[in-house]
C-alpha cells in the first residue's frame, strides 16, 4: 500500500522513529538537565541516548521487517528490511540531534526551553500533516508532554535526594 508516492512502511518507520526520538530524547534531556545542571553531562547523556536508541530502533525495524517477510513468505524485494532499518535509524538520529543542539549552543535553562519548543512544534507537525487534523497534532504533543513531565519529576526527585 502507498501513501501518495511514499511506501507506507517507509513512512511509518520514518514517523515512528522521529516521534520516538523526540519524546524520549527530550524527556531524558529535560530530566538530566533538571537534575545535574551540568552542560557536559547533559550533552554526553544526549549523545549516548541518541546513538544507542537510534541503533536499537533501526535494528528493531530491520528485525521486524525481516521476520514479517519470513512469516508471510512475501515476494517483496530482499532489500526492504534494511531500508526500513535505515529509515528508522536516520529519523531517530536526526530528530534526536535536532533537540540536542539547543543544549550545545545555549545555556542549560534556555536550551531546555528551546529544545522542548522544537520538539513540541515538530511533534505537532508530525501528527497534523499526514491527515491535516488538529486533533492528531494535539494528541502527538500530549504524549511528548507526559514524557517531559516524567523527566522533570525524576530530575526534581534527584535534586531532593542528592546522593
C-alpha positions in Angstrom: 0.0 0.0 0.0 1.2 3.5 -0.8 0.6 6.9 0.8 0.9 9.2 -2.2 4.1 8.2 -3.8 5.8 7.1 -0.5 5.9 3.5 0.6 3.6 3.1 3.7 6.2 1.0 5.6 8.9 3.6 5.0 6.6 6.4 6.0 5.5 4.5 9.2 9.2 3.8 10.2 10.2 7.4 9.5 7.4 8.9 11.6 7.7 6.4 14.3 11.5 6.9 14.6 11.1 10.7 14.7 8.3 10.7 17.2 10.0 8.2 19.5 13.2 10.2 19.3 11.6 13.5 20.1 9.6 12.1 23.0 12.4 10.0 24.7 15.3 12.3 23.9 13.5 15.5 25.2 12.3 13.6 28.3 15.8 12.4 29.1 17.5 15.7 28.4 14.9 17.7 30.3 15.2 15.3 33.3 19.0 15.2 33.3 19.4 19.0 32.9 17.0 19.5 35.8 18.9 17.1 38.0 22.5 17.9 37.3 22.7 21.4 35.8 26.0 20.5 34.1 26.2 21.1 30.3 28.8 18.4 29.7 26.8 15.7 31.4 23.6 16.7 29.5 25.4 16.7 26.2 27.1 13.3 26.9 23.8 11.8 28.0 22.1 13.1 24.9 24.8 11.7 22.6 24.6 8.3 24.3 20.8 8.2 24.3 20.6 9.2 20.6 23.3 6.8 19.4 22.1 3.8 21.4 18.4 4.3 20.7 18.9 5.1 17.0 20.8 1.8 16.6 18.3 -0.1 18.7 15.3 1.3 16.8 17.0 0.7 13.4 17.9 -2.9 14.3 14.4 -3.4 15.6 12.8 -2.2 12.4 15.2 -4.4 10.4 14.4 -7.5 12.5 10.7 -6.9 12.5 10.5 -6.5 8.7 12.8 -9.5 8.1 10.7 -11.7 10.4 7.4 -10.4 8.9 8.7 -11.3 5.4 9.8 -14.8 6.6 6.4 -15.4 8.2 4.4 -14.2 5.2 6.9 -15.7 2.8 6.4 -12.5 0.9 7.7 -11.9 -2.5 8.9 -8.4 -1.5 12.3 -7.1 -2.5 15.0 -8.5 -0.2 16.4 -5.0 0.4 13.3 -3.7 2.1 14.2 -4.7 5.7 17.5 -2.9 5.6 15.8 0.2 4.1 13.2 0.2 6.9 16.0 -0.1 9.4 18.0 2.7 7.8 14.9 5.0 7.7 14.2 4.2 11.4 17.8 4.9 12.4 18.1 8.1 10.4 14.7 9.5 11.6 15.6 8.8 15.2 19.1 10.1 14.9 18.2 13.3 13.0 15.4 14.4 15.3 17.4 13.4 18.4 20.2 15.7 17.3 17.6 18.4 16.5 16.5 18.6 20.1 20.1 18.2 21.5 21.5 21.2 19.5 19.9 23.9 21.8 21.9 22.4 24.7 25.1 22.7 22.7 24.7 26.3 21.6 22.7 27.8 24.6 22.9 27.9 28.3 21.1 25.0 30.0 17.9 26.8 31.1 17.5 28.4 27.6 18.5 25.2 25.9 15.8 23.3 27.9 13.1 25.7 26.7 14.2 25.8 23.1 14.6 22.0 22.9 11.1 21.5 24.3 9.7 24.1 21.9 11.4 22.5 18.9 10.1 19.0 20.0 6.6 20.2 20.5 6.4 22.0 17.2 7.9 19.1 15.3 5.6 16.6 17.1 2.6 18.7 16.3 3.6 18.8 12.6 4.2 15.0 12.5 0.8 14.4 13.9 -1.0 17.1 12.0 0.4 16.9 8.4 -0.5 13.4 7.3 -4.2 14.0 7.7 -4.5 17.7 8.4 -6.4 17.1 11.6 -5.8 19.4 14.6 -6.7 16.5 17.0 -3.9 14.3 15.6 -1.3 17.0 16.1 -2.5 17.8 19.7 -2.6 14.1 20.6 1.0 13.7 19.5 2.1 16.7 21.5 0.2 15.4 24.6 2.3 12.2 24.6 5.5 14.2 24.5 4.3 16.4 27.3 3.9 13.4 29.5 7.5 12.3 28.8 8.8 15.8 29.6 6.8 15.9 32.9 8.2 12.5 33.9 11.7 13.6 33.1 11.3 16.8 35.1 9.8 15.0 38.1 12.6 12.4 38.2 15.2 15.2 37.9 13.5 17.1 40.7 13.4 13.9 42.8 17.1 13.5 42.3 17.6 17.1 43.4 15.7 16.4 46.6 17.7 13.2 47.4 21.2 14.2 46.4 23.4 11.2 46.7 
